[in-house]
Amino acid sequence: MKIAYDAKRAFHNFTGLGNYARNILDGLVKYHPNNEYTLYTPSFNDTRAISWAKEHKDLVIRKPRGFFGKIFPSAWRSLFLTKVLEKDRPDIFHGLSHELPPNIEKLGIKTVVTIHDLIFMRYPQYFSRIDCKIYERKFRYACQVSDVVLAICEQTKNDVIEFFDISPEKIQVVYQNCNPLFYETLAFKDLEKIRRKYFLPFKYLLYIGSLIERKNLLTLLDAMALIQKSCDVPLVIIGEGSSYKKRLKAKAEQLGISGKVIFLSNVPTEDLPPLYQASALFIYPSYFEGFGIPIVEAMNSGTPVITSQGSCFPEVGGDAALYVDPQEPKDMAEAMMSVLENPTLREEMILKGKAFVKKFHQEKTSLALDELYKKVLHQKA
């Protein structure tokens, strides 16, 4: 099969959507190398993107060629990619991040679009009004014209049905995978090395993710203040988000726990597995997610997980995680203490997590995606 991708995120984004694109492509190349994969992207100069491209010489990378496309890369992607595809004629075009090029339905090329979440519709207060309008127009169009909508979890599938009135038969769930770096159990010396590098104590709690309001870290700090009365364990927060980080630091100061909250930023991906594995537990108190890939990373790392009730979290954490009311600091604090004080419970959560997370292994998700492509290709128009 000749499969083409809107791969902008793979080369221009180095967090959630970019990680999704790169992990998907890594898995397909590794487990299904007989297909031909072509990536369409605006020009890039980030050293990380250049390095990733050099490591994947079996991928065909197509960038704008003309003067206009190089000067206005976004316009090339949104206005001229359809003409490029008309000439290249792939069997399938896959929009990896919510979008398809305008008028692609007129080309007779089979199409798939990945919808990660519709958070902007459930929680519009976290987005600007103009962004919500743009997102809704683009996402709705892609869902309507695509042959298959790929939802990354059942929660997203239900949201696409509810908000866009798309037939359930048109939507297929294919779970995300995480970077295989998280599959390896590291030696004690590696964990000691990472503690020394970041000046971390032997025992700490961990959060990894964006520093934005939806992640609910202010409530986590309230919970931290409660457990400090009986447990002197710091919280390590890894992520980016300058304005919300200022609020978090002010809150920690107000609660008298600023000395027990450690902020780390610009942490390279290769440092994350040992940081997970060296932690006592991972806490993900977000109100709502499209998937929650840090939960999968933590369970692969053999780290107990506490996360929120509702949304996609039970789907991603299964019976391995503890679930708390994200609006109740006391509930969160009690769950944290139960893991810290009960070695048997902690070990049980680790074993259950290792078993449950196998369903998100890169080999399984790559197979599911390859099967989806074959199904799409043989669908009648």
C-alpha angles and dihedrals in degrees: 000000000000106000124184128195141200089231102171092121093053090063103028106037127060101182132058107333093034092050089050092053095046095045092050093050093044090054095046093050091048100044103024106032095153093079122084112238121198121186121203114201141151113255115286137196104176108127091225091056092046091051093048091049091051090052091054106054088150089069120084109226118199120193132174112288106187128074094252093050092051094047095043105030095166091054090050091054096046102034110026107029091087090061091049091051091048088060098040095045103200118189092237134014117205122196103206098194116041098287143095126188115263116271093006089136088070093062099069091234117138111246139202126184126194115220110195099182145325095224091138088065097044094042107023090160089077093059137055116259093242092051091052091053093048093046093048093050094048097041094045092049092049092050093048099049101036122098091224133015110214110208117192093218142004090260091060091045090055091048092052089052093046101043102031101029092231118165112257089227089065094055124078125185116225113171125229122249128211131229110289087231085085093059096073122088107222129218122254090251090059091054091048089050093054092048090053093046093056098029093243128161123242092260125038141146119240141214122177123183145073118323099233134127096258090062089069098220094151088067089047089057089052088054091048090054089054096051094046087077090070106012127050098202120132127225120233114206116194118187149081130266119114103196096044091044088059089054091049093051091048090049092050090050091049091051092047094241102104089117089057098052117078119192120203125181137178090030110169118237093245090062095055099076094057091042090055093044094048093052125095092224142342121238123199109174098169119150094221139356140178090229116329102230093184087069089058091046091051095049091047086052093054093249122141113243132217114186143153131290117248132013113071095320100102088048092055099035100038115180092330100077133067114235125212139181102263091212095054116078090186092056090049093047093050091052091049092051092046090059095042094049100039114064091180092056091046092052091046091053091049093052093045091048093052090051097043096046092061088084088069096049114137092241092056096044091047091052091049091051094047090051090049090054092051091049092049093047092056096044115116115245 
